[in-house]
Amino acid sequence: MNNVSTGERLKVKKESSWFADNIVTLIFVAFTIFGFMVSDGVTMNFFLTELSSRFFRNAFLVLSLIIPVVAGLGLNFGIVVGAMAGQIAIAIIRYFNLGGISGLMLTFLLAFPISALFGYFTGVLYNKTRGQEMIASLIVGYFANGIYQFLFLFVVGVIIKVPATHPMIKPDGVGIRMTVDLVPVKDGGLKYALDSIMEIPFMWAVLIVAIAVLLLQLIRLAKNSKNPVFSINKKRMTYINIASCLIIAGICAQAILTNSSLMMVRKVPVVNALLIIALCVFNELILRTKLGQDFRSVGQSQHIAEVSGINVDRTRIIATIMSTVLASWGQIMYLQNMGTLNTYNAHTQIGMFSVASLLVGGASTQKANLKHAIIGTVLFNSMFIMSPEIGQSLFGNALLGEYFRTFMVYGVIGLALGLHVWRSNKKGKITLD
């Protein structure tokens, strides 16, 4: 009888733990479903078009957060520093009227040393504020923003002389304009420079991804079927993934063959997708190297890592530099899709939105992976799409939905940090007992 009751208690405890770990994700799933129920004007074509556009310009930024979390730096709000580096590179390239594919490649190349330098100094700061990295990352973002504003508002024009007739420069010759048009790539600019290289229909893209994932799951199943470490739960999840891929592939095939309305969804930028996939592969491969193992060791216990001969400070700085460089490239991808550089505020919400996206996917301050980043980006942007529609349908005012977005962003971060504190206190009590 005791054994049964103990087993039941463990099952209940496990289920409650799963619910606590995924409560943010479940809230966003429920919110998206609710949006479809109450918003008559939201068609699947509109939703998928908006979601695709947002996903391919935001996913790279969210993925840049994974390495710092693994390395024990927590949620790196400091990626805003990387975003500024990307914007500085864009401003320089556009000042000299460079554009097209070559101009975009030069922008990525120029952003690398700038963001690496910013990342180094940010990493040094994190080492000086161990245990308070998330607060430090917020402060460094505000501090860097002050320097950034000073550079673009005063240095350009007063210290670095520029012609007042340049379209990027303010009429008095001091400072860069509030808004800089990146100019369409066909006219020699950076707008859609990456997006326009190659595009394929949305349903074809989903079908290709579904088949690729299906093959990977089948290979995994064949490889681990006789492996004792491959538990029943892992097998069950693999079968679920295989069934899901088959269903999705079937839906896509039907839509393609019947030329359904889903074929009208905005086309997918292939190069953007390949870069996102490349970053996913990079994150997985780097964590299997000696450096990746050092990241994990430092993230689990800095003391044990140091005793094991790992240079903790150096490892944390490398993780910060990687995150900052990736964020700068992510911001370039984001802005070329937007087509406009809002000079003084394009970077302001990047840190908050990216962190919130990662948390929505089920990540925490101590654990993050590719699944969290991808799912979180999809669900977070689904909320952005549905919020004004819900506000319009329920209250006749889409602006209420816009306000709700801000509430959700800060609410998600607050809830995640609250759960982190709760878990830490709970572990502390268990240890004391």
Order of alpha helices (4+ residues) and beta strands (2+ residues): alpha-alpha-alpha-alpha-alpha-alpha-beta-beta-alpha-alpha-beta-alpha-alpha-alpha-alpha-beta-alpha-alpha-alpha
